[in-house]
Each structure stands twice: as C-alpha cells, then as structure tokens.
Amino acid sequence: MGNKDTNKTDGYRPISCTTYDHYEIWAMRKTLLSITYNATTVITRIVTLTVTNGVEYAILENGEKIRLDNIDEVLEA
C-alpha cells in the first residue's frame, strides 16, 4: 500500500476532540491497533497525526495516510 492516500479531501467531517485524543495517546504509546476504514482492516500502529488543508490524517507504520473521518473502528490488538 505504501504512501497511498486512501481518501479524497472533499466532504471532510471533523472528528470529536475525544476521539482525536485517543488517537494521539495510541500514537504516543505505540499501541498495536486493529483499524477498520473503507471496508478494510489493518493491524498496525499510528506513527503520527497530521493536518493537510484542514483535513486530519493518521500516518501508519507502513506509510499509509488515512483520513480520520474515514475510520469506522479502532481496537487495541
């Protein structure tokens, strides 16, 4: 999958501050996660969070960039 940006930038829906805080904590702790988005599930870690043109993204260990509003479920693996 590499550096694939799995999302369009139009129609962004901001996520809640509480959810964003969870993503930040998981990134800081390097927690192994099961992340489901766009009918795909990956087992990975969030390396960092970033904002591009007002759209929030998670950058994963494999380099993939996922728009936070496209994430359906995150579970600790």
C-alpha positions as CSV (number, residue, x, y, z in Angstrom):
1,M,0.0,0.0,0.0
2,G,2.9,2.3,0.6
3,N,2.3,6.1,0.7
4,K,-1.1,5.7,-0.7
5,D,-3.6,8.4,0.3
6,T,-6.8,6.4,0.7
7,N,-9.1,9.4,0.8
8,K,-10.5,12.4,-1.0
9,T,-10.2,15.8,0.6
10,D,-13.7,16.9,-0.2
11,G,-16.6,16.5,2.3
12,Y,-14.4,16.2,5.4
13,R,-16.3,15.7,8.7
14,P,-14.2,16.7,11.7
15,I,-14.0,14.1,14.4
16,S,-14.6,14.7,18.1
17,C,-11.8,16.0,20.3
18,T,-12.2,12.9,22.5
19,T,-11.6,10.6,19.6
20,Y,-8.6,12.6,18.4
21,D,-7.2,12.4,21.9
22,H,-7.4,8.6,21.8
23,Y,-5.5,8.5,18.5
24,E,-2.8,10.8,20.0
25,I,-2.4,8.6,23.1
26,W,-2.2,5.4,20.9
27,A,0.4,7.0,18.8
28,M,2.5,8.1,21.8
29,R,2.3,4.7,23.4
30,K,2.9,2.9,20.0
31,T,-0.1,0.8,20.7
32,L,-0.8,-2.1,18.2
33,L,-4.2,-1.4,16.7
34,S,-6.8,-3.0,14.5
35,I,-8.1,-0.1,12.4
36,T,-11.1,-0.5,10.1
37,Y,-11.7,2.0,7.4
38,N,-13.3,2.0,3.9
39,A,-14.2,-1.8,4.3
40,T,-10.5,-2.6,5.1
41,T,-9.0,-3.7,8.4
42,V,-5.3,-3.4,9.1
43,I,-3.2,-4.3,12.2
44,T,-0.7,-1.5,12.7
45,R,0.4,1.4,14.8
46,I,-0.3,5.1,14.3
47,V,3.1,6.8,13.9
48,T,1.8,10.4,13.9
49,L,-1.2,12.5,13.2
50,T,-1.1,15.4,10.7
51,V,-3.4,18.0,9.2
52,T,-3.3,18.9,5.5
53,N,-5.6,21.6,4.1
54,G,-7.8,21.3,7.2
55,V,-8.1,17.5,6.9
56,E,-6.9,15.3,9.8
57,Y,-4.9,12.2,8.9
58,A,-3.2,9.3,10.7
59,I,0.1,8.2,9.3
60,L,0.5,4.4,9.9
61,E,3.7,2.3,10.3
62,N,3.5,1.2,6.7
63,G,3.4,4.8,5.5
64,E,-0.3,4.8,4.6
65,K,-2.2,8.0,5.3
66,I,-5.8,7.6,6.4
67,R,-8.3,10.4,6.8
68,L,-9.6,10.3,10.4
69,D,-13.2,10.7,9.4
70,N,-13.0,7.6,7.3
71,I,-12.1,5.4,10.3
72,D,-15.0,3.2,11.3
73,E,-13.5,1.3,14.2
74,V,-10.2,1.1,16.2
75,L,-9.5,-1.6,18.7
76,E,-6.3,-2.4,20.6
77,A,-4.9,-5.5,19.0
